[in-house]
Amino acid sequence: MAQTVTSFPTFLDEHSTAVAQKLLGCHLVRDLGDKQLRVKIVETESYDQLDAASHSFNGQTTRTDVMFGESGHLYVYFTYGMHFCCNVVTGAMGDGQAVLIRAVEPIEGVDEMERRRGISGPQVTNGPAKLCQALDIGSSLNGHNLRYAPLRLEVGSMSLTKDIVKTPRIGISKAKEDLRRFYIKDNPYVSGRIMKS
């Protein structure tokens, strides 16, 4: 179960904005006991330490240590006192970057995701907190190396830039106009379709 992913992305050392687009179509694979859940990433947002909306903007803290670490690790944070959100760390060591996974499309283990969420259809995983609940991603996975089980990141097949929509990010109060949200055009699992560019 702890095998290295042979199709692990090689582009994660790039800037978060480039990685956010390249992660579209990639898969997250979650092992839960004897079940395996697989999803396709369909929506992302990029953040870095020069970005006023980023957790890393004010420098490295206990909370943001993982963001300043090695790319390919998971940065998980708790928000609104009730939800977890997950990010893929990108860029060079010491450079406080990450990509928020905003929405995913279930591929395998759909029944288990629906059971965990108590709902079916796109609402199962069409938001950052929803997908964390569906995949059982919480604080215990903060800092997890995505090359290994129980949560692995695998290269996908998304490559056509014409199918990628770029917009401002959602739910932030600073740097609201920056076009750093990316999603797969017409995918029903995208969290929202406002402010298309």
N, C-alpha and C positions, 0 to 999 in steps of 0.2 A: 504493500500500500504506500510505501514511502519512496517509490521510484521517481527519478527525475523525469520531467516532461521532455520528451524528445522534440516536440514541436513548440518549445517555449519561444516567445517573441525575442528577436534580436535587436529591436529598435527602441527598447525602453530607456536607454541612456540619452535619447534625444530630448529636446525641450517638450514640456508637457502639452503644448498646443499641437505639435506634430504628432505626438503619441496619442492624444485624444482622438484624432482622426483615424490613425492606424489601428486603434483598438476596436473600432467598429467592425463587427463580423467575427471577432475573436470569441473564443468560448471560455466560460468558467465551468469547472467540473468540481462538484461538491460531493464528497463521500460522507454519508450519514449512516453508520452501522453497515447493514448489508445493502443499502440503497445508494445508487449513484444518480445525482441530479446534474443535468447539463443545460446550460443556457447560452444564448448568443447575445453579445453586447450590442445594443442598438442605439444607445444614447450616452454621451459623455460630456463632461465639462473640464476645462483645464485651469490649473492654479499654479502660481509660483511665488517666490518670496518678494518679488517686486510688485505684486498684484495686491491692491488694497483690500480685495475681497478674500484673500487667502489666509488660512490659519497661520501660515509661516511668515506673514508680512512683518510682524513685530519681532522676528528672530526665533532662534531655537529655544524651545521650552520643554518641560517634561511632557506636555501634551503632544507637541509636534516633533519630538525626537525622531520618530520613524520617517517623517517627511524629508529629513535631512540625511537619511541613511542611504543604503544601497537600493538602486532601482530594482523593481520586480518584487518588492515586498508590499504587504497590505497595510494601509493606514485606515484604521477604523475609529470613528468618533461618535460620541453620543450627543444628540441634539434634542432640544425642546423637552428635555427631561424624560423622554420616552422612546426615542427612536435611534437606531444605529444607521450609519451611512459608511460605505466603504470606497476606498480610493486605491489606485495603483501608483506606487511611488515611481517617479521618473527622474531623468536628468542625472547629473554627476553627484557624487557624494558631497554633502555639505551645502547643497544648493536648493533645499526646501521646495521641491516640486511634487505635484501629484495630479492624477486624473480621477475625478469623481465618476463612478459608474452610476448613471442616472436611471437607466432602464435596461432590461434584458428581455429576450424572448425565450420562453421555455422550449426545450428540445427533447429532453429525456427526464423522466421522473415527474411529469406534470401532475399526476394524481397526488403525489406527496407534497408538492408545492401548494396545490390547491387546498389540501388538508391543513397545512400549516397556516395558510392565510384565511381559511374559512370562506373562500370565494372562488369563482372561476372566471375565465376570460382574461382580457388584457389587464384588468385591475390586480391580478395576482402579482405582477412584477413591473408595472409601469410607473415606477418611482423609486428613488434611492432607498427609502426606508422599507418599502414594500418588498423589494428584492432581497434585502438583508433578512427580513423575517422569513421569506419563502425559502431561503438557502441556509437559514440558521447561522447567520454571520453576526457575531457580537464581539465584545471586548477581548475575549480569549484569543481571537485571531488577529488582534492588532500586532503588527510586526511580523506576521507570518510570511514565509518565503513561498511565493506562488509557483515555484518550481515543483513543489511537493504536496502530497496529500496532507490534510483532508480537503484542501481547496487549491486547485491548479488552474493556471492560465495557459491556454493553448491558442496557437495561431489559427486564424480563420481564413476566409476566402474573399472578404470584402476588399475591393481594390479600385472600384470605379468612382472617381471623385464626383462625377455628375450625379451620383445617387446619394451624396452627402449634403445635408442642409446645414448651414452655419447661421447661428443667431446669438443674441445676447443670452447670458445665463439667467436662470430662474431663481427667485427667492433670495436675492442678495440686495444689500443697501448701498454698496460701494462698487465702483467700476462697472456700473450697470449697463453701459453702452458697449463694452468690449465684446467682440464676436468670438466667444470662447466656448460656446455650446455647439455640439455637433450631433446629428442624428441621421439615421438611414431614412431616406425619403419614403413616405407612405407606409412605414412599418406601424402596425396597429398597437404595438407595445410602447411607443414613444410617449413620454409623460405629458407632453403638451405641444401644441403647434402654433404658438403665438410668435409674433415678431419674426417672421421669415425674412431672410435677406435675399 
